[in-house]
Amino acid sequence: MAKLGIFIVTMVTVFYARIAISESKEPLQLNFDSFVARVTDHHPEKSIDELKFEKAKSASERAGILSDPNLQFGRDRAPLKGSLQPKPLMAREENDFAMWKIGIAQNFPWPGTLAAEDKAAEIQVETVKIENDVSSVLRRLEAADLFLKIIRTQKLLEIEKENFKAVDGIRELTHEKFRQGVGSHHEFLQAHSESGILRINVSSLQTDLLNLKMHALFLINDHSITNIQQLTFQTDWPESFLNKSVDDNKTAPTNLLRSKFERQSEGALARQRLEYQRSLPTIMLSGEVMREDSGVRMYAAMLGVSLPLYSGRQRKSLSHEIDMVQKQTSETLSWQDRRRELAQQQGEARVSQLKSNLEVLEKDIIPPIKEHIEATTAQFGQGKIDIGSIIDARRAYLSLEVSRIRTTEALIRAKISLFKISAGLIDDEIDQEIPQMIGVNGSSSMPSMSSAPMKATNASKSPSRSIAPGSEERTPSSSEPDVDVQDNSSRMGM
């Protein structure tokens, strides 16, 4: 019993020691580049593509090989005994007609048929390999798209938290002012509603971020990582794309889609030529050795040609189809090259415009609004303006911060788009729109920044204001920036 107790204590100690070691292990840190590399190397579909390629290679090994010869072995006996079998006219024993036979026969296809079959199988292997290369690029793009979503969601969450903290502080201030009899209940309700909406947005973004990280854990496909806590994501925008020049395409892949289409066309031609070859005559060669029971041995040989009688029309149709496939391939490649050139030009124009938009946002638009928020907050504390002016100013700031995040993301995606176009993946890359900005008169989502003093006693007499923007018409001041984001999304405390 004592030994058993010592053993149990030892096992429990080892168990908890392993738990402590696993918990103390540093989480895996991933940035944009390392995450894309890991997904490319360990994506669950990669092994499927490798098996597909091995299957194509195995199939090619039996192509271009002469079919097996037919070996024949048997015994003949004539005439057969029985009442219905007529008797031989000559006085010869029936056993004299019994003999053993052994023979071999081989069919030879028309010259060039085996070479055509081998060529078709070789092109099929090359096609599968290029298809796997295209799939690998698509997986890299999938990983890049997911990580950009993680970065965007994390940054949106940060500004929502920042805005919620500020608005919640204003809510407490309005509550205190109302308790002291110097504020209005209407102001308190506005601040309270705004704070509640922002709290919901923060919670929703946290759930979105959790789901994205779960997807990232799935794509990494590392069985040693069992939960999200073992991963740390560096949510900085990838500098490799922000600082990359439009003309810097050294890492861009070759036109894989063009290569894939060329191989598919070559494969179609090879199969049609093979079918044409198989419709040609077949050469047959056979030999046979026979030995009667009497000891007489005989030999036989045969050389013949199998002529297809009704395949002339088929060969004529195949010849015409081969010509049409060649012409179609030429015109399709030319059309795809023109579309790729158009997509490349549009992509470069998008990158240039988005860089300009981002620079204007960061240097000319956002800084004045931040100054305005500080001014309105101070004036509200002094009782010179109502709570609506602060809420409007914070909404404007949040809206433009969201615009900066989405413009930065759009810039990176536009540069990734150039990578896709270089690989020939031009679907959905033509006529991509740039996130628009419109003036304050074109949208009511941009609040007024008027800092005209208002007495606290008149706040309750002002028209009722709802939390949704645009519910009250306001006259913008002359110093108000005439810009706003058209798509402010639903995560702006509105």
C-alpha positions in Angstrom: 0.0 0.0 0.0 2.8 2.4 0.8 4.4 1.7 -2.6 1.1 2.2 -4.3 0.6 5.6 -2.5 4.1 6.7 -3.5 3.4 5.7 -7.1 0.1 7.7 -7.2 1.7 10.7 -5.7 4.5 10.6 -8.2 2.1 10.3 -11.2 0.0 13.2 -9.9 3.1 15.3 -9.5 4.3 14.5 -13.0 0.8 15.3 -14.4 0.6 18.7 -12.7 4.2 19.5 -13.7 3.3 18.9 -17.3 0.3 21.2 -17.0 2.4 23.9 -15.4 4.9 23.6 -18.3 2.2 23.8 -20.9 0.7 26.8 -19.3 4.0 28.6 -18.9 4.8 28.0 -22.6 5.0 31.3 -24.5 2.1 31.8 -27.0 3.0 31.7 -30.6 3.3 35.2 -32.0 2.1 35.7 -35.6 2.4 38.8 -37.8 1.0 39.1 -41.3 3.9 37.5 -43.1 4.5 34.6 -40.7 0.7 33.8 -40.6 0.5 33.7 -44.4 3.6 31.5 -44.6 2.2 29.0 -42.0 -1.1 28.7 -43.7 0.5 28.2 -47.0 2.7 25.4 -45.6 0.1 23.7 -43.4 -3.3 24.4 -44.9 -5.6 21.4 -44.6 -6.1 21.3 -48.4 -2.4 21.1 -49.1 -2.2 17.4 -48.4 -5.3 16.8 -50.6 -3.6 18.6 -53.5 -0.4 16.5 -53.0 -2.5 13.3 -53.2 -4.2 14.5 -56.3 -0.8 15.1 -57.9 0.5 11.7 -56.9 -2.6 10.1 -58.3 -2.0 11.9 -61.7 1.6 10.6 -61.7 0.5 7.1 -61.0 -2.0 7.2 -63.8 0.7 8.5 -66.2 2.9 5.5 -65.5 0.5 3.1 -67.3 0.2 5.4 -70.3 2.1 4.7 -73.5 2.7 1.1 -72.8 1.9 -1.7 -75.2 -1.0 -3.9 -74.1 -0.2 -7.3 -72.7 0.0 -10.2 -75.2 -2.7 -12.9 -75.1 -1.3 -16.3 -74.2 -3.5 -19.3 -75.2 -3.2 -22.9 -74.0 -5.7 -25.7 -74.6 -6.5 -29.1 -76.1 -8.6 -29.9 -79.2 -10.3 -33.2 -79.9 -12.2 -34.1 -83.0 -14.5 -35.8 -83.7 -16.3 -36.0 -80.3 -17.6 -39.4 -79.2 -21.3 -39.8 -79.2 -24.3 -41.2 -81.0 -24.9 -38.0 -82.9 -21.3 -37.7 -84.1 -20.9 -39.2 -87.6 -18.2 -41.8 -87.9 -15.1 -41.1 -89.9 -15.0 -42.5 -93.4 -11.5 -43.5 -93.1 -10.3 -46.2 -90.7 -8.4 -43.8 -88.5 -8.4 -43.8 -84.7 -10.2 -40.9 -83.1 -7.3 -40.2 -80.9 -5.3 -39.2 -83.9 -7.3 -36.0 -84.0 -6.6 -35.0 -80.3 -3.9 -32.4 -79.9 -2.4 -29.9 -77.5 -2.1 -26.2 -78.5 -0.1 -23.3 -77.1 -0.1 -19.8 -78.8 0.5 -16.1 -78.3 -1.1 -13.1 -79.9 -0.2 -9.4 -79.8 -2.0 -6.3 -81.1 0.0 -3.3 -82.1 -1.7 0.1 -82.4 -0.9 2.3 -85.4 2.5 3.9 -85.1 2.3 7.1 -83.0 -0.6 6.0 -80.9 1.5 5.1 -77.8 3.4 8.3 -78.1 0.1 10.3 -78.2 -1.2 8.4 -75.2 2.1 9.1 -73.2 1.9 12.8 -74.2 -1.7 13.2 -73.0 -0.8 11.7 -69.7 2.3 13.9 -69.3 0.2 17.0 -70.0 -2.4 15.9 -67.4 0.3 15.7 -64.8 1.6 19.2 -65.7 -2.0 20.5 -65.5 -2.5 19.1 -62.1 0.7 20.6 -60.9 -0.2 24.1 -62.2 -3.7 23.7 -60.6 -2.0 23.0 -57.3 0.2 26.1 -57.7 -3.0 28.1 -58.4 -4.6 26.6 -55.3 -1.5 27.5 -53.2 -1.7 31.1 -54.3 -5.4 31.2 -53.5 -4.7 29.8 -50.0 -2.1 32.6 -49.5 -4.7 35.1 -50.5 -7.2 33.6 -48.2 -4.8 33.8 -45.3 -3.9 37.4 -46.2 -7.6 38.3 -46.4 -8.3 36.7 -43.0 -5.4 38.4 -41.3 -6.4 41.8 -42.7 -9.9 41.2 -41.2 -8.3 40.5 -37.9 -6.3 43.7 -38.0 -9.3 45.8 -39.1 -11.5 44.3 -36.4 -8.9 44.8 -33.7 -8.4 48.4 -34.7 -12.1 49.1 -34.9 -12.4 47.5 -31.4 -9.7 49.8 -30.0 -11.3 53.0 -31.3 -14.8 51.8 -30.1 -13.3 51.2 -26.7 -11.7 54.6 -26.7 -14.9 56.2 -27.7 -16.9 54.2 -25.2 -14.6 55.2 -22.4 -14.9 58.9 -23.3 -18.7 58.8 -23.7 -19.1 56.8 -20.5 -17.1 59.5 -18.7 -19.4 62.1 -20.1 -22.4 60.1 -19.0 -21.1 60.1 -15.4 -20.5 63.8 -15.7 -24.1 64.5 -16.9 -25.5 62.3 -14.2 -23.6 64.2 -11.6 -24.7 67.6 -13.1 -28.3 66.4 -13.0 -28.0 65.4 -9.4 -26.7 68.8 -8.5 -29.5 70.5 -10.4 -27.3 72.2 -13.0 -28.0 69.7 -15.8 -31.0 68.3 -17.7 -32.4 64.8 -17.6 -32.5 64.9 -21.4 -28.7 65.3 -21.6 -28.3 62.4 -19.2 -30.6 60.2 -21.4 -28.6 61.1 -24.5 -25.3 60.2 -22.9 -26.7 57.1 -21.4 -28.1 55.8 -24.7 -24.9 56.6 -26.6 -22.8 54.8 -24.0 -25.1 51.7 -24.2 -24.9 51.6 -28.0 -21.1 51.8 -27.8 -21.0 49.0 -25.2 -23.0 46.8 -27.6 -20.7 47.6 -30.5 -17.6 46.8 -28.4 -19.1 43.4 -27.4 -20.1 42.6 -31.0 -16.6 43.4 -32.2 -15.1 41.2 -29.5 -17.2 38.3 -30.8 -16.2 39.0 -34.4 -12.6 39.0 -33.4 -12.9 35.8 -31.5 -14.5 34.1 -34.6 -11.8 35.3 -36.9 -9.1 34.0 -34.5 -10.9 30.6 -34.4 -10.8 30.6 -38.2 -7.1 31.5 -38.1 -6.4 28.6 -35.7 -8.2 26.2 -38.1 -6.2 27.3 -41.1 -2.9 27.0 -39.3 -3.7 23.3 -38.9 -1.2 22.8 -36.1 -2.3 20.1 -33.7 0.1 21.2 -31.0 -2.0 24.4 -30.7 -5.3 23.5 -29.2 -6.8 26.9 -28.2 -6.7 30.6 -29.2 -4.9 31.6 -26.0 -1.8 29.9 -27.5 -1.8 32.5 -30.3 -0.8 36.1 -30.3 -1.6 38.3 -33.3 0.5 41.4 -34.1 -2.2 43.6 -35.4 -0.1 46.2 -37.1 -0.7 46.9 -40.8 2.0 45.0 -42.8 4.7 47.6 -43.6 5.8 45.4 -46.6 2.6 46.5 -48.4 2.3 50.1 -47.0 5.8 51.0 -48.1 5.9 48.9 -51.3 6.0 50.9 -54.5 3.4 50.1 -57.2 6.2 49.0 -59.6 7.8 46.7 -57.0 6.5 43.3 -58.3 9.6 41.2 -57.8 7.7 38.7 -55.6 4.7 38.6 -57.9 4.1 35.1 -59.4 4.1 34.2 -63.0 0.8 34.2 -64.9 -0.3 30.9 -63.5 -3.9 31.1 -64.9 -2.5 31.5 -68.4 -0.2 28.5 -67.9 -3.1 26.5 -66.5 -5.3 27.4 -69.5 -2.5 26.6 -71.9 -2.0 23.2 -70.3 -5.7 22.5 -70.4 -5.9 23.3 -74.1 -2.8 21.2 -74.8 -4.4 18.4 -72.9 -7.6 18.7 -74.9 -5.6 18.6 -78.1 -3.6 15.6 -76.9 -6.7 13.7 -76.1 -8.3 14.5 -79.5 -5.1 13.4 -81.3 -5.1 10.2 -79.3 -8.7 9.5 -80.2 -7.7 10.1 -83.8 -4.8 7.6 -83.6 -7.0 5.0 -82.0 -9.4 5.2 -85.0 -6.6 4.1 -87.3 -5.9 0.4 -88.2 -4.5 -2.0 -85.7 -1.8 -4.6 -86.6 -2.2 -8.1 -85.2 0.5 -10.8 -84.9 0.1 -14.3 -83.5 1.9 -17.6 -83.4 0.8 -21.1 -82.4 2.4 -24.5 -81.7 0.3 -27.7 -81.9 1.2 -31.3 -81.0 -1.0 -34.3 -81.8 -1.1 -37.3 -79.5 0.5 -39.3 -82.2 3.6 -37.1 -81.9 3.1 -34.9 -85.0 4.0 -31.3 -84.3 2.7 -28.3 -86.3 3.4 -24.6 -86.3 1.2 -21.6 -87.4 1.8 -17.9 -87.6 -0.5 -15.0 -88.6 0.1 -11.4 -89.5 -3.0 -9.2 -90.1 -4.4 -5.7 -90.1 -7.7 -4.7 -88.4 -9.3 -2.1 -90.6 -12.0 0.2 -89.1 -14.6 0.6 -91.8 -16.8 3.4 -90.5 -14.4 5.8 -88.7 -13.5 8.0 -91.7 -16.2 10.5 -90.7 -15.0 10.4 -87.1 -11.4 11.2 -88.1 -12.6 14.1 -90.3 -14.6 15.5 -87.4 -11.6 15.2 -85.0 -9.3 17.0 -87.5 -11.8 19.9 -87.7 -12.2 20.0 -83.9 -8.4 20.1 -83.4 -8.2 23.1 -85.7 -11.0 24.9 -83.9 -9.4 24.2 -80.4 -6.1 25.7 -81.6 -7.9 28.9 -82.9 -10.0 29.2 -79.8 -7.0 28.9 -77.5 -5.1 31.6 -79.4 -8.1 34.0 -79.2 -8.8 33.2 -75.6 -5.3 33.9 -74.5 -5.2 37.2 -76.4 -8.5 38.2 -74.7 -7.2 37.2 -71.2 -4.0 39.2 -71.8 -6.0 42.3 -72.7 -8.2 41.9 -69.6 -5.1 41.4 -67.4 -3.6 44.6 -68.8 -6.8 46.5 -68.0 -6.9 45.2 -64.5 -3.3 46.1 -63.9 -3.8 49.7 -65.0 -6.9 50.0 -62.9 -5.1 48.5 -59.9 -2.2 50.9 -60.1 -4.7 53.8 -60.4 -6.5 52.6 -57.2 -3.3 52.3 -55.3 -2.3 55.8 -56.2 -5.7 57.3 -55.3 -6.0 55.5 -52.0 -2.5 56.6 -50.9 -3.6 60.2 -51.6 -6.9 59.7 -49.7 -5.1 58.3 -46.7 -2.6 61.2 -46.6 -5.4 63.8 -46.7 -7.3 62.0 -43.9 -4.3 61.7 -41.6 -2.9 65.2 -42.2 -5.8 67.5 -43.1 -9.0 66.1 -41.8 -8.6 64.1 -38.6 -6.3 66.5 -36.5 -8.8 69.5 -36.6 -11.6 67.2 -35.4 -9.5 66.0 -32.5 -8.9 69.6 -31.5 -12.6 70.3 -31.8 -13.5 67.4 -29.5 -11.1 68.8 -26.8 -12.7 72.2 -27.2 -16.3 71.0 -27.0 -15.5 68.8 -23.9 -14.1 71.8 -22.1 -17.1 74.0 -23.1 -19.5 71.4 -21.9 -17.8 71.2 -18.6 -18.2 75.0 -18.3 -21.9 74.7 -19.2 -21.6 76.6 -22.5 -22.9 73.9 -24.8 -25.2 71.0 -24.6 -24.4 67.3 -24.7 -25.5 66.9 -28.3 -22.5 68.9 -29.6 -20.0 66.5 -27.8 -21.8 63.4 -29.1 -21.9 64.8 -32.6 -18.2 65.7 -32.5 -17.2 62.2 -31.2 -19.3 60.6 -33.9 -17.5 62.6 -36.5 -14.2 61.6 -35.0 -15.2 58.0 -34.8 -16.5 58.1 -38.4 -13.2 59.4 -39.7 -11.1 57.0 -37.7 -13.1 54.2 -39.2 -12.6 55.7 -42.6 -8.8 55.8 -42.0 -8.9 52.1 -41.0 -10.9 51.1 -44.0 -8.8 53.3 -46.4 -5.6 51.7 -45.1 -7.1 48.3 -45.5 -8.3 49.2 -49.0 -4.8 50.4 -49.9 -3.2 47.1 -48.8 -5.9 45.1 -50.6 -5.3 47.1 -53.8 -1.6 46.1 -53.6 -2.5 42.5 -53.0 -4.8 42.9 -56.0 -1.8 43.6 -58.1 -0.2 40.4 -56.9 -3.4 38.5 -57.9 -3.5 40.1 -61.3 0.2 39.2 -61.9 -0.9 35.6 -61.2 -3.6 35.9 -63.8 -6.4 35.9 -61.2 -8.3 38.8 -62.6 -11.9 37.8 -61.8 -13.5 40.5 -59.6 -10.4 42.7 -59.9 -11.8 44.9 -62.7 -13.8 48.1 -61.9 -13.2 47.9 -58.2 -14.6 50.9 -56.4 -12.6 53.2 -54.1 -14.2 54.1 -50.7 -15.9 57.4 -51.3 -16.0 60.6 -49.2 -18.7 63.2 -49.5 -19.3 66.6 -48.1 -21.4 67.4 -45.0 -24.2 68.7 -47.1 -24.4 65.3 -48.9 -24.9 63.3 -45.8 -26.4 64.0 -42.4 -23.9 61.5 -40.7 -21.4 64.4 -40.3 -22.5 66.4 -37.3 -22.3 70.1 -36.8 -19.3 71.3 -34.9 -20.7 74.6 -33.9 -19.4 75.7 -30.5 -22.0 78.4 -29.9 -22.6 78.7 -26.2 -25.8 77.4 -24.8 -27.1 77.9 -21.3 -27.8 74.7 -19.3 -31.2 76.0 -18.4 -32.2 76.1 -22.0 -31.0 72.6 -22.8 -34.3 71.0 -21.7 -36.2 73.4 -24.1 -34.2 72.4 -27.1 -35.8 70.2 -29.7 -35.8 66.5 -28.9 -32.7 64.7 -30.3 -32.5 61.0 -31.1 -29.3 59.0 -31.0 -29.4 58.3 -34.7 -27.6 61.0 -36.7 -29.5 63.3 -39.0 -32.5 63.4 -36.8 -32.0 67.2 -36.3 -30.9 69.7 -38.9 -28.0 71.8 -37.8 -26.2 74.6 -39.5 -22.5 73.9 -39.8 -20.1 76.6 -38.8 -17.7 78.1 -41.3 -14.7 76.3 -39.8 -16.3 72.9 -40.1 -14.4 70.5 -42.5 -16.6 69.7 -45.5 -15.9 66.0 -45.6 -17.5 62.8 -44.4 -17.3 59.1 -45.0 -20.1 57.6 -47.1 -20.0 54.2 -45.5 -19.5 54.6 -41.8 -20.6 51.0 -41.1 -22.9 50.1 -38.2 -20.1 50.3 -35.6 -20.1 54.0 -34.8 -22.4 54.3 -31.9 -25.3 55.2 -34.0 
